[in-house]
Amino acid sequence: MIQQQGKKVGLPLMNLVRLNRTPILKQLHLEEKLLRKSSTNWCIINDGTDTPAIVMGISGKPSELLEIGSVLRDQVPVIKRFTGGGTVVVDKGTVFVTLICNKDDVPGVQPYPRSIMSWSGLLYNQVFKGIADFQLRENDYVFGNRKFGGNAQSITKNRWIHHTSFLWDYAEGNMAFLKQPARAPEYRMERGHTEFICRMNEYLPRTDFIEKTTEAVETYFSVKNVNLEATEEPCGAEFVPSTRLLSKQELEEALGPQPEIIGVSV
């Protein structure tokens, strides 16, 4: 059922879906379907995911990015998403914001990563105006030199998606599942995970962030609030997503053979 909201004259329509603790795998499947099968602009805000998970970019290699032994031991789900970008541990403390747009509905934005990132930086400048030292820095959202938002994108012929995992809060122990990446932004300066990232909850209330984000989107689009069921209408049932959960076997193969521990009797 669609909740009607007045359209702002001259602005393209964007459907807004608000979710709460929706599993991140389900969210990514939805996003991929809307990107490829819908012709409408969408904003999806998911306030946390139900259980912790690790999400990798489409070209990510577990052996290079994850402490696989710890991941297997703690049975943490590992998801390979359909977009690029880095690796993140997500949980109930993560706020997800996704923008899926027709390229012709965002004037001045070219369907290239740098152009999309520049536009997103302007949008979030409105959200974080007057709050700390917000910057778009080497494709990350940061306060000063500490990251709190990681981005990923996918671009098709006529549409693109830009989605962000915002670290409202995080469990420091979860950072132990991630290796120090071989490729990292220059401003990271080889800092460890906990020295490199920060918590958004130190800067503004969670509900304020979500409302300010919605208000910023409304400066570019005429926003219509819709229920999750409405996302089924333009797409139909026939869609097989490429985003998937990695199997235990895949992770074990990425881990490689381990030295056998032989007991010594005395």
Salt bridges, closest charged atoms under 4 A:
GLU31 OE1 - HIS163 ND1 2.71
GLU32 OE2 - ARG36 NE 3.61
ASP47 OD1 - ARG206 NE 2.54
ASP74 OD1 - ARG73 NE 2.89
ASP104 OD1 - LYS103 NZ 3.33
ASP140 OD1 - LYS147 NZ 3.46
ASP169 OD1 - ARG199 NE 2.62
GLU172 OE2 - ARG199 NH2 4.00
GLU211 OE2 - ARG18 NH1 2.91
GLU232 OE1 - LYS33 NZ 3.06
GLU250 OE2 - ARG244 NH2 2.83
GLU252 OE2 - LYS248 NZ 3.95
